[in-house]
């Protein structure tokens, strides 16, 4: 299960990178449409950090069990 959590973390990073690419490529042509991608980039980055911290705590707790 931990391996699955590790891979899903990086899916959030992929979404953030794709959103940033979309923001930079369409900022001058469609500014209103890029606000949604800014939101996606922020939320997916925050989710990556949250999931990573949660997984590390979970792994540490499992290592400390006898």
N, CA, C and O atoms as CSV, one atom per row, in Angstrom:
chain,resi,resn,atom,element,x,y,z
A,1,UNK,N,N,0.810,-1.197,0.000
A,1,UNK,CA,C,0.000,0.000,0.000
A,1,UNK,C,C,0.856,1.265,0.000
A,1,UNK,O,O,0.488,2.269,-0.609
A,2,UNK,N,N,1.975,1.214,0.671
A,2,UNK,CA,C,2.841,2.385,0.742
A,2,UNK,C,C,3.390,2.729,-0.646
A,2,UNK,O,O,3.561,3.905,-0.969
A,3,UNK,N,N,3.663,1.726,-1.456
A,3,UNK,CA,C,4.187,1.996,-2.794
A,3,UNK,C,C,3.158,2.735,-3.642
A,3,UNK,O,O,3.511,3.605,-4.439
A,4,UNK,N,N,1.898,2.392,-3.470
A,4,UNK,CA,C,0.843,3.089,-4.207
A,4,UNK,C,C,0.766,4.544,-3.777
A,4,UNK,O,O,0.606,5.434,-4.612
A,5,UNK,N,N,0.879,4.788,-2.478
A,5,UNK,CA,C,0.848,6.167,-1.986
A,5,UNK,C,C,2.030,6.972,-2.510
A,5,UNK,O,O,1.906,8.166,-2.782
A,6,UNK,N,N,3.163,6.319,-2.649
A,6,UNK,CA,C,4.343,7.014,-3.152
A,6,UNK,C,C,4.144,7.445,-4.608
A,6,UNK,O,O,4.566,8.533,-5.000
A,7,UNK,N,N,3.509,6.600,-5.397
A,7,UNK,CA,C,3.290,6.940,-6.807
A,7,UNK,C,C,2.196,7.983,-6.983
A,7,UNK,O,O,2.275,8.814,-7.888
A,8,UNK,N,N,1.187,7.952,-6.139
A,8,UNK,CA,C,0.123,8.954,-6.273
A,8,UNK,C,C,0.614,10.344,-5.914
A,8,UNK,O,O,0.077,11.338,-6.403
A,9,UNK,N,N,1.626,10.423,-5.067
A,9,UNK,CA,C,2.225,11.730,-4.769
A,9,UNK,C,C,2.727,12.384,-6.053
A,9,UNK,O,O,2.494,13.568,-6.298
A,10,UNK,N,N,3.401,11.610,-6.846
A,10,UNK,CA,C,4.003,12.159,-8.049
A,10,UNK,C,C,2.974,12.461,-9.133
A,10,UNK,O,O,3.237,13.262,-10.030
A,11,UNK,N,N,1.822,11.837,-9.059
A,11,UNK,CA,C,0.739,12.217,-9.971
A,11,UNK,C,C,0.291,13.653,-9.702
A,11,UNK,O,O,-0.032,14.397,-10.629
A,12,UNK,N,N,0.275,14.029,-8.435
A,12,UNK,CA,C,-0.056,15.416,-8.106
A,12,UNK,C,C,0.983,16.379,-8.673
A,12,UNK,O,O,0.635,17.461,-9.145
A,13,UNK,N,N,2.250,15.992,-8.630
A,13,UNK,CA,C,3.288,16.847,-9.220
A,13,UNK,C,C,3.133,16.958,-10.729
A,13,UNK,O,O,3.360,18.025,-11.298
A,14,UNK,N,N,2.756,15.883,-11.370
A,14,UNK,CA,C,2.545,15.915,-12.816
A,14,UNK,C,C,1.404,16.863,-13.162
A,14,UNK,O,O,1.502,17.628,-14.122
A,15,UNK,N,N,0.328,16.818,-12.392
A,15,UNK,CA,C,-0.795,17.736,-12.617
A,15,UNK,C,C,-0.338,19.179,-12.423
A,15,UNK,O,O,-0.734,20.060,-13.185
A,16,UNK,N,N,0.488,19.427,-11.412
A,16,UNK,CA,C,0.979,20.783,-11.168
A,16,UNK,C,C,1.838,21.276,-12.329
A,16,UNK,O,O,1.706,22.423,-12.757
A,17,UNK,N,N,2.710,20.421,-12.836
A,17,UNK,CA,C,3.589,20.817,-13.942
A,17,UNK,C,C,2.776,21.075,-15.206
A,17,UNK,O,O,3.013,22.056,-15.911
A,18,UNK,N,N,1.824,20.201,-15.492
A,18,UNK,CA,C,0.978,20.412,-16.676
A,18,UNK,C,C,0.150,21.694,-16.548
A,18,UNK,O,O,-0.056,22.403,-17.533
A,19,UNK,N,N,-0.318,21.985,-15.347
A,19,UNK,CA,C,-1.076,23.215,-15.126
A,19,UNK,C,C,-0.184,24.441,-15.321
A,19,UNK,O,O,-0.599,25.425,-15.932
A,20,UNK,N,N,1.026,24.376,-14.804
A,20,UNK,CA,C,1.948,25.499,-15.000
A,20,UNK,C,C,2.273,25.709,-16.473
A,20,UNK,O,O,2.369,26.847,-16.932
A,21,UNK,N,N,2.441,24.630,-17.210
A,21,UNK,CA,C,2.685,24.756,-18.642
A,21,UNK,C,C,1.503,25.439,-19.331
A,21,UNK,O,O,1.688,26.327,-20.165
A,22,UNK,N,N,0.303,25.021,-18.979
A,22,UNK,CA,C,-0.905,25.613,-19.575
A,22,UNK,C,C,-1.011,27.096,-19.213
A,22,UNK,O,O,-1.408,27.914,-20.043
A,23,UNK,N,N,-0.657,27.434,-17.981
A,23,UNK,CA,C,-0.698,28.840,-17.546
A,23,UNK,C,C,0.257,29.679,-18.385
A,23,UNK,O,O,-0.130,30.723,-18.909
A,24,UNK,N,N,1.501,29.230,-18.514
A,24,UNK,CA,C,2.490,30.008,-19.242
A,24,UNK,C,C,2.213,30.072,-20.739
A,24,UNK,O,O,2.530,31.068,-21.389
A,25,UNK,N,N,1.630,29.026,-21.278
A,25,UNK,CA,C,1.385,29.032,-22.714
A,25,UNK,C,C,0.166,29.866,-23.108
A,25,UNK,O,O,0.104,30.373,-24.228
A,26,UNK,N,N,-0.800,30.014,-22.208
A,26,UNK,CA,C,-2.024,30.730,-22.563
A,26,UNK,C,C,-2.245,32.020,-21.781
A,26,UNK,O,O,-3.333,32.590,-21.852
A,27,UNK,N,N,-1.263,32.493,-21.047
A,27,UNK,CA,C,-1.467,33.675,-20.208
A,27,UNK,C,C,-1.828,34.913,-21.034
A,27,UNK,O,O,-2.703,35.681,-20.632
A,28,UNK,N,N,-1.186,35.116,-22.154
A,28,UNK,CA,C,-1.440,36.322,-22.950
A,28,UNK,C,C,-2.679,36.215,-23.830
A,28,UNK,O,O,-3.243,37.237,-24.221
A,29,UNK,N,N,-3.107,35.018,-24.145
A,29,UNK,CA,C,-4.248,34.871,-25.044
A,29,UNK,C,C,-5.571,34.679,-24.314
A,29,UNK,O,O,-6.589,35.228,-24.736
A,30,UNK,N,N,-5.575,33.915,-23.233
A,30,UNK,CA,C,-6.814,33.603,-22.535
A,30,UNK,C,C,-6.582,33.665,-21.026
A,30,UNK,O,O,-6.469,32.634,-20.363
A,31,UNK,N,N,-6.513,34.868,-20.501
A,31,UNK,CA,C,-6.166,35.035,-19.095
A,31,UNK,C,C,-7.247,34.505,-18.159
A,31,UNK,O,O,-6.928,33.967,-17.099
A,32,UNK,N,N,-8.520,34.646,-18.528
A,32,UNK,CA,C,-9.593,34.179,-17.655
A,32,UNK,C,C,-9.583,32.660,-17.529
A,32,UNK,O,O,-9.911,32.118,-16.473
A,33,UNK,N,N,-9.214,31.987,-18.587
A,33,UNK,CA,C,-9.164,30.528,-18.567
A,33,UNK,C,C,-8.007,29.974,-17.753
A,33,UNK,O,O,-8.062,28.834,-17.293
A,34,UNK,N,N,-6.964,30.766,-17.573
A,34,UNK,CA,C,-5.797,30.276,-16.843
A,34,UNK,C,C,-5.973,30.343,-15.338
A,34,UNK,O,O,-5.206,29.711,-14.612
A,35,UNK,N,N,-6.939,31.075,-14.847
A,35,UNK,CA,C,-7.141,31.160,-13.398
A,35,UNK,C,C,-7.508,29.806,-12.809
A,35,UNK,O,O,-7.112,29.498,-11.685
A,36,UNK,N,N,-8.242,29.011,-13.530
A,36,UNK,CA,C,-8.576,27.668,-13.072
A,36,UNK,C,C,-7.316,26.806,-12.984
A,36,UNK,O,O,-7.176,26.008,-12.058
A,37,UNK,N,N,-6.412,26.961,-13.929
A,37,UNK,CA,C,-5.178,26.186,-13.900
A,37,UNK,C,C,-4.238,26.656,-12.796
A,37,UNK,O,O,-3.458,25.864,-12.267
A,38,UNK,N,N,-4.306,27.932,-12.445
A,38,UNK,CA,C,-3.542,28.417,-11.290
A,38,UNK,C,C,-4.038,27.717,-10.034
A,38,UNK,O,O,-3.245,27.282,-9.199
A,39,UNK,N,N,-5.352,27.613,-9.909
A,39,UNK,CA,C,-5.953,26.912,-8.775
A,39,UNK,C,C,-5.502,25.451,-8.754
A,39,UNK,O,O,-5.132,24.939,-7.697
A,40,UNK,N,N,-5.525,24.775,-9.901
A,40,UNK,CA,C,-5.085,23.381,-9.977
A,40,UNK,C,C,-3.623,23.241,-9.568
A,40,UNK,O,O,-3.264,22.305,-8.853
A,41,UNK,N,N,-2.786,24.158,-10.014
A,41,UNK,CA,C,-1.365,24.080,-9.691
A,41,UNK,C,C,-1.130,24.240,-8.193
A,41,UNK,O,O,-0.324,23.516,-7.610
A,42,UNK,N,N,-1.823,25.173,-7.578
A,42,UNK,CA,C,-1.655,25.407,-6.144
A,42,UNK,C,C,-2.169,24.220,-5.340
A,42,UNK,O,O,-1.490,23.742,-4.430
A,43,UNK,N,N,-3.364,23.745,-5.672
A,43,UNK,CA,C,-3.957,22.643,-4.922
A,43,UNK,C,C,-3.163,21.348,-5.108
A,43,UNK,O,O,-2.955,20.613,-4.143
A,44,UNK,N,N,-2.726,21.065,-6.310
A,44,UNK,CA,C,-1.986,19.818,-6.531
A,44,UNK,C,C,-0.610,19.858,-5.860
A,44,UNK,O,O,-0.129,18.824,-5.395
A,45,UNK,N,N,0.027,21.021,-5.799
A,45,UNK,CA,C,1.286,21.142,-5.078
A,45,UNK,C,C,1.067,20.950,-3.584
A,45,UNK,O,O,1.852,20.272,-2.921
A,46,UNK,N,N,0.010,21.541,-3.057
A,46,UNK,CA,C,-0.307,21.374,-1.639
A,46,UNK,C,C,-0.647,19.921,-1.323
A,46,UNK,O,O,-0.248,19.403,-0.280
A,47,UNK,N,N,-1.371,19.269,-2.206
A,47,UNK,CA,C,-1.706,17.861,-1.993
A,47,UNK,C,C,-0.461,16.984,-2.047
A,47,UNK,O,O,-0.359,16.016,-1.293
A,48,UNK,N,N,0.479,17.305,-2.918
A,48,UNK,CA,C,1.737,16.555,-2.969
A,48,UNK,C,C,2.462,16.658,-1.635
A,48,UNK,O,O,2.910,15.655,-1.081
A,49,UNK,N,N,2.570,17.874,-1.129
A,49,UNK,CA,C,3.278,18.064,0.141
A,49,UNK,C,C,2.549,17.393,1.298
A,49,UNK,O,O,3.184,16.802,2.172
A,50,UNK,N,N,1.222,17.481,1.309
A,50,UNK,CA,C,0.436,16.848,2.365
A,50,UNK,C,C,0.566,15.333,2.310
A,50,UNK,O,O,0.801,14.697,3.338
A,51,UNK,N,N,0.418,14.751,1.136
A,51,UNK,CA,C,0.501,13.300,0.996
A,51,UNK,C,C,1.894,12.784,1.350
A,51,UNK,O,O,2.039,11.732,1.973
A,52,UNK,N,N,2.904,13.531,0.950
A,52,UNK,CA,C,4.272,13.115,1.231
A,52,UNK,C,C,4.531,13.096,2.729
A,52,UNK,O,O,5.111,12.146,3.255
A,53,UNK,N,N,4.104,14.139,3.404
A,53,UNK,CA,C,4.299,14.214,4.855
A,53,UNK,C,C,3.505,13.115,5.561
A,53,UNK,O,O,4.007,12.496,6.499
A,54,UNK,N,N,2.283,12.873,5.123
A,54,UNK,CA,C,1.441,11.838,5.716
A,54,UNK,C,C,2.074,10.456,5.512
A,54,UNK,O,O,2.090,9.648,6.441
A,55,UNK,N,N,2.586,10.177,4.330
A,55,UNK,CA,C,3.216,8.889,4.059
A,55,UNK,C,C,4.461,8.694,4.901
A,55,UNK,O,O,4.696,7.597,5.408
A,56,UNK,N,N,5.265,9.740,5.060
A,56,UNK,CA,C,6.477,9.633,5.861
A,56,UNK,C,C,6.140,9.375,7.328
A,56,UNK,O,O,6.826,8.596,7.990
A,57,UNK,N,N,5.105,10.012,7.836
A,57,UNK,CA,C,4.681,9.747,9.208
A,57,UNK,C,C,4.190,8.315,9.359
A,57,UNK,O,O,4.484,7.650,10.353
A,58,UNK,N,N,3.443,7.846,8.369
A,58,UNK,CA,C,2.920,6.484,8.393
A,58,UNK,C,C,4.053,5.470,8.374
A,58,UNK,O,O,4.017,4.491,9.120
A,59,UNK,N,N,5.055,5.689,7.535
A,59,UNK,CA,C,6.202,4.791,7.465
A,59,UNK,C,C,6.986,4.792,8.771
A,59,UNK,O,O,7.415,3.739,9.242
A,60,UNK,N,N,7.170,5.959,9.349
A,60,UNK,CA,C,7.900,6.064,10.602
A,60,UNK,C,C,7.150,5.341,11.726
A,60,UNK,O,O,7.763,4.663,12.550
A,61,UNK,N,N,5.839,5.488,11.754
A,61,UNK,CA,C,5.037,4.832,12.783
A,61,UNK,C,C,5.117,3.308,12.626
A,61,UNK,O,O,5.187,2.590,13.624
A,62,UNK,N,N,5.108,2.811,11.388
A,62,UNK,CA,C,5.214,1.369,11.167
A,62,UNK,C,C,6.595,0.828,11.523
A,62,UNK,O,O,6.706,-0.323,11.946
A,63,UNK,N,N,7.640,1.617,11.365
A,63,UNK,CA,C,8.977,1.182,11.724
A,63,UNK,C,C,9.161,1.141,13.230
A,63,UNK,O,O,9.921,0.318,13.741
A,64,UNK,N,N,8.474,2.019,13.945
A,64,UNK,CA,C,8.608,2.079,15.395
A,64,UNK,C,C,7.848,0.976,16.107
A,64,UNK,O,O,8.124,0.699,17.274
A,65,UNK,N,N,6.893,0.337,15.430
A,65,UNK,CA,C,6.138,-0.757,16.061
A,65,UNK,C,C,7.035,-1.975,16.232
A,65,UNK,O,O,7.856,-2.275,15.365
A,66,UNK,N,N,6.877,-2.675,17.354
A,66,UNK,CA,C,7.704,-3.875,17.580
A,66,UNK,C,C,7.262,-5.062,16.753
A,66,UNK,O,O,7.863,-6.133,16.841
